Amino acid sequence: MDAVTLPRLMISAAQKSSGKTTISLGLLSHLKSRGVAVRSFKKGPDYIDPMWHKLASGSECYNLDPYLMGQEGCLDSFFKNSRNGNSDFCLIEGNHGLHDGLSLDGSDSSAGLASMLKTPVLLVVDSRKTNRGVAALVMGMQAMQPQADIAGVILNQVQSARQAAKQKLAIEHYCKVPVFGAIPVDEELVIPERHLGLTTVGETADAAKFITGAAERLERYCDMAAIRALFSMASPIGMPPLETRGINPVARARVGVFRDAAFCFYYPDNLAALQEHGAELIFIDSMSESSLPDIDGLYLGGGFPESFFDAISSRRGLLRDVRERVKSGMPLYAECGGLIYLSRSAEYGGKRYDLAGVLPLDIGFQQRPAGHGYLDLRSSAESAWFKTGERIRAHEFHYSRPLLSSGACSYQFEVLRGYGVTGERDGAVDNHVFASFAHVHALSTPGWAPKFVSLASIYKDRCLSGWAVPPQRQD
């Protein structure tokens, strides 16, 4: 591999909720406004922060998750996507604290990812409730393994100029790293949160205004020239030759994708993988369409359908089309919110909503998460989607689960870690239909995309030969 210079920087923090997303958005907006093409990445299994990144930078944000994707998958995604769009800079936002992760050795932490990618770190520190002792916190971040190259610090939520001066002096004296800025407390410059974390861009009024405000405060209180210089501190990194493989110009099948405010959780790498294996993606709005277009397969991602049940349940024609296409043999893959959509009904906010009725399940919601975190699943059955004994890693975060009165389903997976649908099982499967609370990543489950496109292509051929005839809509 040739060693190339790729300006890059990670924004991380000592602990979660320290302001690293706000700092990242402000920096992305600042760079964009000055004509710098920047590609952003988000560490971990996150859909919402990348939506904000995309709005701030004007380009897609990709996930890097060492636990799900492994080192090879992270490097593959980083190298491939950092080259797409001729980016000048790459910005990576960490998740949780710099050294937080599942593994004791920290290889799946943000520090582990920074070490893997040989990327300097700009550490965001929440200044509240501390003084010169903040230096001990930064020193701990420096000493902990895997050792991250902390190139500088931004103090956030500073309560006074005196506090900022003491903290800056202590950090620069004991930790030998510069403090590039001290941002005062601003209760208004906080992205609203919900039970899954930040609200999505589509649900947040004045999202663009918030990002502009973040950039303005960053420019006002931080040394932007010095921060920009950090990107060029990254060491040359070995990159493999760019693959000539691209999106298949001849689509083998048309795959519909629900994509709207209710269903918005899709990894860009997943959509790209489907295209690379011959899928033409047809995006569908579940809250405005009255019928399905001419498609050979359907992908229902996650999101917040419960926030839009009134609109979703009112599209009776679309719900009926989904049900009838499934009966005709069309393959369908659903994750989390998609599983809810396929159920008979859902109870939320004291109301009951009729849904697609593809699965013999009725969904309820609770105050605490039913499933939250990484999943380790083992296939206990042979299906069109997965082989017996196959192991996959995924993640889940849902407050919903089937009500006790729900009917019986056949399940693909035994849950070794996590909750899934029942606490012991996940992946409701019925031949060509698969629905799960698990979110998979195409680079951690490489057989997913080609299998999906293959099933859709088979269905297409059967329709052309007359073996399977999609039902005609009757208004």
Protein Blocks (a to p, Z undefined) as FASTA:
>chain_A
ZZddddddddddfbehiopmmmmmmmmmmmmmnopacddddedjdfklmmmmmmmnopac
ddddfklnommlmmmmmmmmmmgopiabdcdddehjfkbcfblnlmmmmklmmmmnopac
dddddfehiafkmmmmmmmmmmpccddddfbdcdehiabfklmmmmmmmmmmmnopacfb
dcdddfklcccddfkopadfklpghklmmmmmmmmmmmmmpcfklmmmmmmmpccddddd
ddfbdcdfbdfbdcdddddfklmcdcfklmmmmmmnopacddddfklpcbdcddfbdcdd
edjfklmmmmmmmmmmlmmmmmmmmmnopacddehjlmmmmmmbdceehiacddeklacc
dcdddfbdfbgcjdddddfbdcfkbcghiacddddddfbdcdfkbccdddfbdcfbdjbj
nopaghiaehjaccdfbdcdfklmmmlmmmmmmmmmmmmmmmmnomaccddddZZ
